[in-house]
Amino acid sequence: DTLHLVNYDGASDKRLAKSTTAPGSAIWSPDGRSILYLQVQETDNGVILHELIPDSMQDRVITRTTSYGNFASNVDGSVLVAASKS
């Protein structure tokens, strides 16, 4: 399971994230330069929130949690809100 960036017409399928055990929800950052996504860890039921920059393929961990099921950002990206999956 991985994240992909694909044009509307299906062309240019670019694999973005490294193989993950189970990618969760993903959203574009407000500036459109990065993607925030959840990675579900099946071994310890943890969840990791990542930021991925498609242009450079730089992927960094933002935070770890045990219960994110979904998340969203405000208009300027300064605040994230998350819904618990428990």
C-alpha positions as CSV (number, residue, x, y, z in Angstrom):
1,D,0.0,0.0,0.0
2,T,1.4,3.4,-1.0
3,L,0.3,6.9,-1.9
4,H,0.3,8.0,-5.5
5,L,0.0,11.3,-7.4
6,V,-2.0,10.8,-10.6
7,N,-3.3,13.3,-13.1
8,Y,-7.1,13.5,-13.6
9,D,-6.7,11.6,-16.9
10,G,-4.8,8.8,-15.2
11,A,-1.5,9.7,-16.8
12,S,1.8,10.3,-14.9
13,D,1.2,7.9,-12.0
14,K,3.9,8.9,-9.5
15,R,4.5,6.8,-6.4
16,L,4.9,9.2,-3.5
17,A,5.3,7.5,-0.1
18,K,7.4,4.6,0.7
19,S,5.6,1.3,1.3
20,T,3.6,1.7,4.4
21,T,1.7,-1.0,6.4
22,A,-1.6,0.9,5.8
23,P,-1.8,4.4,4.5
24,G,-4.7,6.4,6.0
25,S,-6.3,9.6,4.9
26,A,-4.3,12.2,3.1
27,I,-4.8,15.9,2.3
28,W,-3.0,18.7,0.5
29,S,-1.4,21.4,2.7
30,P,-3.1,24.8,2.3
31,D,-0.3,26.1,0.2
32,G,-0.5,23.0,-2.1
33,R,3.2,22.2,-1.7
34,S,3.0,19.2,0.5
35,I,0.7,16.3,1.4
36,L,-0.2,15.4,5.0
37,Y,-1.0,11.7,5.5
38,L,-1.6,9.2,8.2
39,Q,0.4,5.9,8.3
40,V,-1.3,3.2,10.4
41,Q,1.2,0.8,12.2
42,E,-0.4,-2.6,12.3
43,T,2.2,-4.0,14.7
44,D,1.4,-1.6,17.6
45,N,-1.9,0.0,16.5
46,G,-0.1,3.4,16.4
47,V,-0.7,6.1,13.8
48,I,2.0,8.5,12.5
49,L,1.1,11.8,10.8
50,H,3.6,12.6,8.0
51,E,4.3,15.5,5.7
52,L,5.5,14.7,2.2
53,I,6.8,17.2,-0.3
54,P,6.3,15.7,-3.8
55,D,8.8,17.9,-5.6
56,S,11.7,16.7,-3.4
57,M,10.2,13.4,-2.1
58,Q,11.2,14.6,1.4
59,D,9.0,12.8,4.0
60,R,9.0,13.8,7.6
61,V,7.2,12.7,10.7
62,I,5.0,15.4,12.3
63,T,3.7,13.4,15.3
64,R,2.8,9.9,16.5
65,T,-0.4,9.0,18.1
66,T,-2.5,5.9,19.0
67,S,-5.9,7.0,17.8
68,Y,-6.1,9.3,14.8
69,G,-8.7,8.1,12.3
70,N,-9.0,11.2,10.2
71,F,-7.7,14.8,10.3
72,A,-8.1,18.2,8.6
73,S,-6.3,21.5,8.7
74,N,-7.5,25.1,9.0
75,V,-7.1,27.6,6.1
76,D,-3.5,28.6,6.8
77,G,-2.3,25.2,8.0
78,S,-1.5,26.5,11.5
79,V,-3.9,24.1,13.3
80,L,-4.8,20.4,12.7
81,V,-7.9,18.8,14.1
82,A,-8.1,15.0,14.3
83,A,-10.9,12.6,14.9
84,S,-10.2,9.6,17.1
85,K,-10.7,6.1,15.7
86,S,-11.5,4.6,19.1
